[in-house]
Amino acid sequence: RIRRYSQQSKVVLMTSAFLIVLPALYFFFFEYDHGTIHDRTIHSLFQSVTRTAGFNTTDLAAMDESGTAIMVILMLIGGSPGSTAGGMKTATFAVLFLSAITVFSRRNDVQCFKRRISDETVRSAGAVLFMYLVLFFTSGVIISRVEDLPLLTCLFETSSAIGTVGLSLGITSGLSAVSRVILMILMFFGRVGGLTLIYAALP
């Protein structure tokens, strides 16, 4: 009886399904294109949901650049509000997606399941996105320059850190002290939450 669910529950369920099914289809057809159908299905689904868990059943370093980029995006989005997962949260992603749809369709109000989403919620979602993108990308560029490593590899590490995921392509143990401090700061920021830190710091 999904009609009786709250708006947030509906948004979380729909967005989570979207973020599980579509990446899993990509992994099934392009990343795990060998082996039995059963193994490919299990690996694809697990890879899609492990964006918040920090576990892996296959070698992440063996993924191609497209698969790595998809994992970076999934880790940045993270889990759902109220959970122990990090990231921007699925609800934030949904609000941003609906806001874009509203602009494209030239409507005045952002709506979801025939209910209006407040402008404050939309602004907060935009602020969270901006903070996460700036911190994740800037940190990745710095680590890439300091360690002389490929940018995408470093972005994978920073997205995992700020999303408090725990996945790695195997470079963390060889990083310098500067890069490790950057990753630790990102982990702290991702665990506490961007808006929480800002509201606590500003009067």
N, C-alpha and C positions, 0 to 999 in steps of 0.2 A: 504494500500500500504506500507507494512512494509519494503519493499526493499529500499524505499526512506528515511527511518529513519536513523539517525546517528548511529554509532556503539554503543555509550554509551546508547542511547535510547533502542536499541535492547537488549543489555545486561541487562539493568534495568528491562525491561518488562519480559524477559524470566526468570530472576532470581526471580523476585517478584512472578511470577506465580508458580514457583517451590516451593518457601518458603510458599506459601499460601495453595496450593493443598495438598502436601504431609503431612504436620502436621495436616491439617484439616481431612484427611482420618484417621490418627492415633487417633485423638480425637474422631472422629465419632464412630469408632469400639471399642475403648478400654476405653476411659474416659467417654463419654456420651452414654453408651450402654443401656440406659433406656429412656422411654418417647416416644413421637411420632417421626416419621421420620423428620417432619418439625422442631420440637424443637431441635433435635439432630443435624440437618444440620446447623441451625442458630447458635447454641452454638459453634459448631466445627469451622465454618468459622470465627466467631467473635473472638474466642480464638486464631486462627491462625494469624489474622491481628492485634490483639491488642498488639503485641510485640513492637509497637512504640507508641501506643495511651495512654496506662495507664488506660484503663477502663476494667472492668470485669463484666460479667453478672452471673457468677457462683462463688462458693466458691473455691478460688485457693488452700486453705489449705487442701481441700478435695481431691485434685489430688494425684495420686500415684507417686512414686519416678521417674518412667520413664517419666510421663507427666511433672513433675516439671523440670527434666533434659532437656527435649525438649524445654520448655519455656526459660530456662537459655540460651540455644544456640541461640534461636530466638532473644532474647533481646540483646545478644552480637552482632549479625549481624546487627540488627536495620533496619533503613530505607534506602532510596536511596539518592545519592548525589544531592545536591540542595534543599533538603527538610529540614524541621525543626526537623526531627527525629534524634536521636543520634545513637550510635552503630558504628561498624566498617564500615557499609554501604554495600549494596547489591553488588555494583560494586567491592569492595575489595574482598568479598567472591567469586564472579565469577572469578576474576583473579587468586585467590589462587586455586580454583577448576580446572580451565583450566591449570594452571601450573602443578598441580599434574597429570592431564591427559597427558600432554606433557612428563613428566618424565616416566610415565608408558608405553607410546607408543614409547619411545626412539626417539622423535623428538628433533630438535635443538631449534626451535622457538615456543613460545607460540602464538597461533593463535585463533582468534574468528571471525566467519563469513568471513573466508578467508582473514582476515587482521591480520598482525603481531602486537602483543602487545610488547611494548618496554621493555627492561630489567629494566629500571629505574622504570617503573610502577610496575613490578613484585617485585622488591626489596622494594618499598614503601609499597606494600600490605603486604609483609612478615614482615616488621617493625611494621606496624600497628597491625597486628595479635599478634606479640610477646608482644607489649606493653599492649594491652588489656588483654591478657591471664595472664601476670605476675601481673598486677594491680588487676584484678578481683579475681584471685585465692589467691594471697597473702593476700589481704584484707579480703577475706572470711575466710581464715584459722585464721587470727588474731582475727576477731570477734567471730569465733567459740570457740577459746580458752578463750577469755576474758569473754564471756557471758555464756560459757558452754552450747552451743546450737548445734544441728546437723549441720554438715558441709554443706549438700545440702541446708538446709534452709538459711544458711548465704550466700551461693553462689548465691541463688536466689536474695537476697537483694542487693548484690554487683553488680550483672549483671544488675539489674534494675536501680541501681544508675549510673553506668558508661555508661549505654545505655540511660540515662535520660528518662526512661519509666514511672516510677511512680507506678508500681505494687508492692505489698507487700504481704507476707504471714501472716501479722499481728503482727510481732515482733518488728517493728521499734519503736513504742511508749514506749516499755519497755527496750530499749537499754541504756547502760551507755553513758556518755559524750564522752569517747574515741571512741566508736563504731560510734556514731553519727558524730563525726568529720571526721572519715574515710569515711563515706558515703557522707558527704558534699564535701570532696576533690574529691571523685570519680565523683560526679555530675558535679563539676566544670570542671574536666578534660574531661569528656564525652561531655560537652556542648561546650567547646572551641575547643577541638580536640587535639589529641596527637601530630601529626606532626606540627600543628600550634604552640603549646607550645615549642616544641624542636627548630623549626626554629627561634622563637622569642628569645629564651634563648641563642642559640649558634651563634657565629659570622659567 
